[in-house]
């Protein structure tokens, strides 16, 4: 049952305001003792020519409902306190009947390509790649839960001037045997060395540009090296994605669109949108705005050219209703240009392109940089996280079966959860010791809470007791606090999907875990009385929702820890 909607209906029976406006005005009192919903009467003071407190008093006097334990005026507010037993009973029945499908909704339908992760070939995946990968993965699962069909696209960075530089670096310092032994790390070291040497000898940059031009012109040696670099990179990437539990529907990278750029350029010329500026081919963005470069003065393409071709290709292939790009804050202007150029070309579906930006991960307050070699490799972070998790598990529960699997789920889950609990656009500093703690606002804390609930259910089985969700008679405050959070889960999912914001779910999971732990500390769940089945229903419902919330974040929920 939607109690907020019931409040809207009750208020609308007394006042002359549209229901959507009433809905927007309804608040949640900061002090829970004041009730669960509050309608402020200020908005009616002008039209009714009365004091808001008097208006609130008159409204409250004319309202009653079995769904609410009390409806009363508190100053200028009409406060509604939900009937505890009714909310608890309805919520537990809903969760236990729908199980993992609780919270499923039909907010939309159709294909939603999600451009995410997108590492550059010939470089090891760093912590800098974590955000796009796990944010995009969570958005995909959330969009599916509300009715859409997500398509996860790993738009691999496998084209551009940087690959000319890498080929030049390999020609100067590379060794085939070394690359075969450790492909990614050696190619990475060549790339870093190139940039250091180029600071002393600018001619190296010219060599890099020349090799990229050869690659665009399909020079056999350039193409052979490029294909080799790409192949060994994808093998390494897929190994790390397996660790993270992330899969993709497409690995079509930038190079796939190489032969699709000229038709795009021709279309821009035909539409009269392309003109020359300082040797480059550009599209005007309007007064006081820099033009969008489509072809550089040396005749090579840029990211925007390929992204335009990719967007048009994806629309034709997927007939999408939305397209999402999970790319860092610093690319904001790029996506403004992308949408503007598509709109100028007459593609109104550009309005359904969404740039989902995110902040930086720093270490000790410093930005990570692959180019300068100041990088933290994701592979090593995941290994260290699993190792830390295993040490804590051995200390807390040395006889735990499947310790290695649980340590993996906890360690990797901790890294993912820490990323996603932060507001997407915020920068944050990464400290592994803090991330893998079993206490505090961490993923392991939520996982441990769920494992605690599962432990209670296992003990109940030995007592031959099981959850009962029909006609639940519970009404105490500890139970109500948990059930109220459980009832809120569908709204949380809707909000996360509408805002493309996984932190909404992560923060919810933390709050639910805290509420359940307070319940666990204050209520004797396994007391053998006539309400034990009701209490077990609450425990099971909490575990169902915590498990599903973690799944939507891409985090596993071990049943024992």
C-alpha positions in Angstrom: 0.0 0.0 0.0 1.2 3.5 -0.8 0.6 5.5 2.4 1.8 8.7 0.9 -0.8 8.4 -1.8 -3.4 7.9 0.9 -2.3 11.1 2.5 -2.7 12.9 -0.9 -6.3 11.5 -1.3 -7.2 12.5 2.3 -5.9 16.1 1.9 -7.4 16.5 -1.6 -10.9 15.8 -0.1 -10.5 18.9 2.1 -8.6 21.4 0.0 -8.8 22.9 -3.4 -5.3 22.0 -4.7 -4.3 19.6 -7.5 -3.1 16.2 -6.3 0.3 16.6 -7.9 0.8 19.8 -5.9 -0.3 18.2 -2.7 2.1 15.3 -3.4 5.0 17.8 -3.9 4.2 19.6 -0.6 4.1 16.6 1.6 7.1 16.3 3.9 8.6 13.7 6.2 9.0 15.1 9.8 12.6 15.2 11.0 11.4 13.9 14.4 9.8 10.5 13.9 7.7 11.0 17.0 5.9 13.8 15.1 4.6 11.2 12.6 5.5 9.8 9.2 4.1 12.4 6.8 3.3 16.1 7.2 1.2 18.4 5.0 2.2 22.2 5.5 -0.8 24.5 5.3 1.2 27.6 4.3 0.3 27.2 0.7 -3.4 27.7 1.5 -3.1 30.8 3.7 -3.4 33.3 0.8 -6.4 31.8 -0.8 -8.2 30.9 2.4 -7.2 34.1 4.2 -6.6 32.2 7.4 -3.7 31.5 9.7 -1.9 28.2 8.6 -2.2 26.8 12.1 -6.0 27.3 12.0 -6.2 25.8 8.5 -4.2 22.7 9.7 -6.5 22.3 12.7 -9.6 22.4 10.6 -8.3 19.9 8.0 -7.2 17.4 10.7 -10.5 17.6 12.5 -12.3 16.4 9.4 -10.0 13.4 8.6 -9.9 9.8 9.8 -8.5 6.6 8.3 -7.8 3.1 9.6 -4.4 3.4 7.8 -3.2 6.0 10.3 -2.9 5.7 14.0 -3.4 9.4 14.3 -4.0 12.5 12.2 -3.5 15.7 14.1 -2.5 19.3 13.6 0.9 20.4 15.0 1.2 24.1 14.4 0.8 24.8 10.7 1.2 21.1 9.8 -1.2 18.2 9.5 0.8 15.2 10.7 -0.1 11.6 9.8 1.2 8.7 11.9 1.0 5.4 10.1 -0.8 2.5 11.7 2.3 0.4 12.7 0.6 -3.0 12.5 -1.0 -2.3 9.1 2.3 -1.2 7.5 4.3 -4.1 9.0 1.7 -6.7 7.9 1.3 -5.3 4.4 5.0 -4.8 3.8 6.1 -8.3 5.0 3.3 -9.9 2.9 4.5 -8.0 -0.2 8.2 -8.8 0.3 7.8 -12.5 1.1 5.4 -13.1 -1.8 7.4 -11.2 -4.4 10.9 -12.2 -3.0 13.7 -10.9 -5.3 11.1 -9.3 -7.6 10.0 -7.0 -4.8 10.6 -3.5 -6.1 10.2 -4.5 -9.8 8.4 -1.7 -11.7 7.3 -0.7 -15.2 8.6 2.9 -15.4 9.5 2.5 -19.0 10.5 0.0 -21.7 12.8 -0.2 -24.7 16.5 -0.5 -25.3 19.0 1.6 -23.3 22.6 1.4 -24.5 25.0 2.3 -21.7 28.5 3.4 -22.8 30.7 2.4 -19.8 34.1 1.4 -18.6 35.9 2.0 -21.9 39.6 1.5 -21.0 42.4 2.2 -23.5 44.1 -0.8 -24.9 47.8 -1.5 -24.0 47.3 0.0 -20.5 46.5 -1.9 -17.4 43.1 -1.1 -15.9 43.6 1.4 -13.1 41.4 2.6 -10.2 40.4 5.4 -12.6 38.5 2.8 -14.6 36.6 1.4 -11.6 34.0 4.2 -11.4 32.7 4.1 -15.0 32.6 0.3 -14.8 30.7 -0.2 -11.5 28.4 2.9 -11.9 27.4 1.7 -15.4 26.9 -1.8 -14.2 24.6 -0.7 -11.4 22.7 1.6 -13.6 22.1 -1.2 -16.1 20.7 -3.5 -13.4 18.5 -0.8 -12.0 17.2 0.1 -15.4 16.3 -3.5 -16.0 14.5 -3.7 -12.7 12.2 -0.8 -13.7 11.3 -2.2 -17.1 14.0 -1.2 -19.6 16.4 -3.4 -21.6 19.9 -2.2 -20.9 22.7 -2.9 -23.4 26.2 -2.6 -21.9 28.7 -1.3 -24.3 32.4 -1.3 -23.6 33.6 1.4 -26.0 37.2 0.3 -25.9 39.7 3.1 -26.5 41.5 1.4 -29.4 42.1 4.4 -31.7 43.6 7.8 -31.8 46.9 9.6 -31.6 47.9 7.8 -28.5 48.2 4.6 -30.4 50.5 6.3 -32.9 52.6 7.2 -29.8 52.5 3.7 -28.5 53.7 2.2 -31.8 56.5 4.8 -32.0 57.5 3.9 -28.4 57.5 0.1 -29.3 59.6 0.8 -32.4 62.2 2.7 -30.2 62.3 0.5 -27.1 60.0 -2.5 -27.6 60.9 -6.2 -27.6 58.6 -8.8 -28.9 59.7 -11.4 -26.3 59.2 -9.0 -23.4 55.7 -8.1 -24.6 54.8 -11.8 -24.9 55.9 -12.4 -21.3 53.9 -9.6 -19.8 52.0 -7.7 -22.5 50.1 -5.0 -20.6 52.8 -4.0 -18.1 55.5 -3.7 -20.8 53.3 -1.8 -23.2 52.4 0.5 -20.4 56.0 1.1 -19.5 56.8 2.0 -23.1 53.9 4.5 -23.1 55.1 6.2 -19.9 58.7 6.3 -21.2 57.5 7.9 -24.5 55.9 10.8 -22.6 58.9 11.3 -20.4 61.3 11.3 -23.4 58.9 13.5 -25.4 59.3 16.3 -22.8 63.0 16.3 -23.7 62.6 15.6 -27.4 59.4 17.1 -29.0 60.2 15.3 -32.3 58.9 12.1 -30.7 55.4 13.6 -30.7 55.7 14.2 -34.4 56.7 10.5 -34.8 53.6 9.5 -32.8 51.3 11.6 -35.0 53.0 10.1 -38.1 52.4 6.6 -37.0 48.7 7.3 -36.2 48.4 8.7 -39.7 49.9 5.5 -41.1 47.3 3.5 -39.0 44.5 5.6 -40.4 45.8 4.9 -43.9 46.0 1.1 -43.1 49.7 0.8 -43.3 50.3 -3.0 -42.8 53.0 -2.7 -40.1 50.9 -0.2 -38.1 47.8 -2.3 -38.4 49.6 -5.5 -37.4 51.0 -4.0 -34.2 47.7 -2.3 -33.4 45.8 -5.6 -33.7 48.3 -7.4 -31.5 48.1 -4.7 -28.8 44.3 -4.8 -28.8 44.1 -8.6 -28.6 46.4 -9.0 -25.6 44.7 -6.1 -23.9 41.2 -7.6 -24.2 42.4 -10.8 -22.6 43.6 -8.9 -19.6 40.5 -6.7 -19.3 38.1 -9.7 -19.4 40.1 -11.3 -16.6 39.5 -8.2 -14.4 35.8 -7.9 -15.4 35.3 -11.5 -14.3 36.7 -10.5 -10.9 34.2 -7.6 -10.7 31.3 -9.8 -11.9 30.7 -7.4 -14.9 29.8 -8.5 -18.4 29.2 -6.6 -21.6 26.9 -7.0 -24.6 29.4 -5.3 -27.0 33.1 -4.6 -27.2 32.9 -2.4 -30.3 35.6 0.2 -29.7 36.5 3.4 -31.4 38.3 1.6 -34.3 35.0 -0.1 -35.3 33.8 3.3 -36.4 36.8 4.2 -38.5 35.0 3.5 -41.8 31.8 5.2 -40.6 33.4 8.6 -40.1 33.7 9.7 -43.8 29.9 9.1 -44.4 29.3 11.3 -41.3 31.6 14.0 -42.6 29.9 13.8 -46.0 26.5 14.2 -44.3 27.7 17.3 -42.4 29.0 18.8 -45.7 25.7 18.0 -47.5 23.8 19.7 -44.7 26.0 22.8 -45.0 27.2 22.5 -41.4 30.9 21.9 -42.0 33.3 24.7 -42.8 37.1 25.4 -42.6 38.6 27.2 -39.7 42.4 27.5 -39.3 42.9 24.5 -41.5 40.4 22.3 -39.5 36.9 21.3 -40.5 34.4 22.5 -37.8 30.8 22.9 -37.0 29.7 26.3 -35.5 28.2 25.9 -32.0 26.7 29.4 -31.9 27.7 32.9 -30.8 30.5 33.2 -28.2 31.1 29.4 -28.3 34.1 27.6 -29.7 33.3 25.6 -32.8 33.2 21.8 -32.7 36.3 20.3 -34.5 35.4 17.4 -36.7 38.6 17.0 -38.7 41.9 18.4 -37.4 44.2 20.5 -39.6 46.5 17.4 -40.2 43.5 15.5 -41.6 43.0 13.2 -38.7 39.7 12.6 -36.8 39.1 13.2 -33.1 36.9 11.6 -30.4 33.9 13.7 -31.3 34.0 12.5 -34.9 33.9 8.9 -33.8 31.4 9.5 -31.1 29.0 11.1 -33.6 29.4 8.1 -35.9 28.9 5.7 -33.0 25.7 7.5 -31.8 24.1 7.3 -35.3 25.1 3.7 -35.6 23.7 2.8 -32.2 20.4 4.5 -32.9 20.0 2.5 -36.2 21.1 -0.8 -34.5 19.3 -0.6 -31.2 16.4 1.9 -31.8 17.1 3.1 -28.3 14.7 5.1 -26.1 17.6 6.5 -24.0 21.4 6.3 -24.4 23.6 6.8 -21.4 27.3 7.7 -21.3 29.0 7.0 -18.0 32.0 9.2 -18.4 33.9 11.5 -16.1 33.0 15.1 -15.2 35.8 16.5 -17.3 34.1 15.4 -20.5 31.0 17.6 -19.9 31.7 19.9 -22.9 32.4 17.0 -25.2 28.8 15.7 -24.7 27.3 19.2 -25.0 29.0 19.3 -28.5 27.9 15.8 -29.3 24.3 16.5 -28.6 24.4 19.9 -30.3 25.9 18.6 -33.5 23.4 15.7 -33.7 20.5 18.2 -33.2 21.9 20.4 -36.0 21.9 17.4 -38.2 18.2 17.0 -37.5 18.4 14.0 -35.1 15.9 15.0 -32.4 16.6 11.7 -30.6 19.8 13.5 -29.3 17.5 14.8 -26.5 17.5 11.2 -25.2 21.3 11.1 -24.8 22.4 11.4 -21.2 25.9 12.1 -20.0 26.2 10.5 -16.5 29.3 12.2 -15.1 31.3 11.1 -12.0 34.1 12.5 -9.9 37.7 11.4 -9.4 39.2 8.8 -7.2 42.3 10.3 -5.5 45.0 8.8 -3.3 46.3 10.9 -0.5 44.5 13.8 -2.1 46.4 13.4 -5.4 44.9 12.8 -8.8 46.0 9.5 -10.5 47.7 9.8 -13.9 48.4 7.0 -16.3 50.5 9.2 -18.6 53.0 10.0 -15.8 53.0 6.6 -14.3 51.2 7.8 -11.1 48.7 5.0 -11.2 47.1 2.5 -8.8 46.3 -0.7 -10.7 42.8 -2.1 -10.2 44.0 -5.7 -10.3 46.3 -5.2 -7.3 43.7 -3.3 -5.4 41.2 -6.2 -5.8 43.8 -8.7 -4.7 44.8 -6.7 -1.6 41.1 -6.2 -0.7 40.4 -9.9 -0.9 43.5 -10.6 1.3 42.4 -8.1 3.9 38.9 -9.6 3.9 40.3 -13.1 4.4 42.4 -12.0 7.4 39.3 -10.5 9.1 37.2 -13.6 8.3 39.9 -15.9 9.7 39.9 -13.8 12.9 36.1 -13.6 13.3 35.1 -17.0 12.0 38.1 -19.4 11.5 35.8 -22.4 10.8 33.8 -20.7 8.1 33.4 -23.0 5.0 34.3 -21.6 1.6 36.6 -19.0 3.1 38.2 -18.1 -0.2 34.9 -17.5 -2.0 33.5 -15.5 0.9 36.8 -13.4 1.1 36.5 -12.7 -2.6 32.8 -11.6 -2.3 33.6 -9.4 0.6 36.9 -7.9 -0.6 35.7 -7.2 -4.2 32.3 -6.2 -2.9 33.9 -3.7 -0.4 35.7 -1.9 -3.3 32.6 -1.7 -5.4 30.3 -0.6 -2.5 32.7 2.1 -1.4 32.7 3.6 -4.9 28.9 3.5 -5.2 28.0 4.8 -1.7 29.6 8.1 -2.7 27.5 10.6 -4.6 28.4 10.0 -8.2 29.7 13.5 -9.0 31.8 13.7 -5.8 35.6 13.1 -5.7 36.7 10.8 -3.0 40.0 9.6 -1.5 40.6 5.8 -1.5 42.0 4.1 1.6 41.8 0.3 1.4 42.0 -0.3 5.2 38.9 1.8 5.6 37.0 0.2 2.7 37.3 -3.4 3.9 36.3 -2.7 7.5 33.4 -4.9 8.8 32.1 -1.9 10.9 30.9 1.5 9.8 29.5 2.7 6.5 31.0 -0.2 4.4 29.9 -2.9 2.1 31.2 -5.7 4.5 28.9 -4.1 7.2 25.8 -4.6 5.0 27.0 -8.1 3.9 27.6 -9.0 7.6 24.1 -7.8 8.5 22.6 -10.0 5.9 24.7 -13.0 7.0 23.4 -12.3 10.6 19.8 -12.4 9.3 20.6 -15.7 7.5 22.1 -17.1 10.7 18.9 -16.4 12.6 16.8 -18.2 9.9 19.1 -21.2 10.0 18.7 -21.5 13.8 15.0 -21.1 13.4 15.0 -24.2 11.1 16.6 -26.3 13.8 13.7 -25.2 16.1 11.3 -26.2 13.3 10.1 -22.6 13.1 9.4 -20.7 9.9 8.4 -17.1 8.8 4.7 -16.3 8.8 3.7 -13.3 6.8 -0.1 -13.6 7.0 -1.9 -11.5 9.6 1.3 -10.3 11.3 0.5 -8.8 14.7 3.7 -7.0 15.4 3.5 -3.2 16.1 6.6 -2.3 18.2 8.8 0.6 17.2 11.9 -1.5 16.4 10.0 -3.6 13.9 8.2 -0.6 12.5 11.5 1.2 11.8 12.7 -1.8 9.7 9.4 -2.4 8.0 9.1 1.3 7.1 12.5 1.1 5.3 11.4 -2.2 3.6 8.3 -0.4 2.3 10.4 2.4 0.9 12.5 0.1 -1.3 10.4 0.5 -4.5 10.6 4.3 -4.2 14.4 4.1 -3.7 14.8 2.0 -6.9 12.6 4.4 -8.9 14.7 7.4 -7.6 18.0 5.6 -8.4 16.9 4.8 -12.0 15.5 8.3 -12.6 18.7 10.0 -11.4 21.2 7.4 -12.7 22.5 7.4 -9.1 23.6 4.1 -7.5 24.5 5.9 -4.2 20.7 6.2 -3.5 20.6 2.4 -3.2 23.9 2.0 -1.3 22.9 4.6 1.3 19.5 2.9 1.6 21.2 -0.5 2.2 23.3 1.1 5.0 20.3 2.6 6.6 18.3 -0.6 6.5 21.3 -2.6 7.9 21.6 -0.1 10.8 17.8 -0.3 11.5 17.9 -4.1 11.5 20.9 -4.3 13.8 19.1 -2.1 16.3 16.1 -4.4 16.0 18.4 -7.4 16.5 19.9 -5.8 19.6 16.5 -5.0 21.2 14.2 -7.8 20.3 14.6 -11.5 21.2 13.8 -13.0 17.8 14.0 -16.7 18.6 11.8 -16.7 21.7 9.3 -19.6 21.2 6.0 -17.7 21.5 3.0 -17.1 19.2 4.8 -14.3 17.4 8.1 -16.0 16.5 6.8 -16.6 12.9 6.0 -12.9 12.5 9.5 -11.9 13.7 11.1 -14.4 11.4 9.1 -12.9 8.5 10.7 -9.6 9.3 14.2 -11.2 9.3 13.6 -13.0 6.0 12.2 -9.9 4.4 15.2 -7.8 5.5 17.6 -10.4 4.0 15.6 -10.5 0.7 15.8 -6.7 0.4 19.4 -6.4 1.5 20.5 -9.1 -1.0 18.6 -7.4 -3.8 20.0 -4.0 -3.0 23.5 -5.4 -3.0 22.8 -7.2 -6.3 21.7 -3.9 -7.9 25.1 -2.5 -6.9 27.0 -5.5 -8.3 27.9 -6.9 -4.9 27.4 -10.5 -3.8 25.7 -11.3 -0.5 27.3 -14.3 1.3 24.9 -16.2 3.6 27.7 -16.9 6.1 30.6 -14.6 7.1 
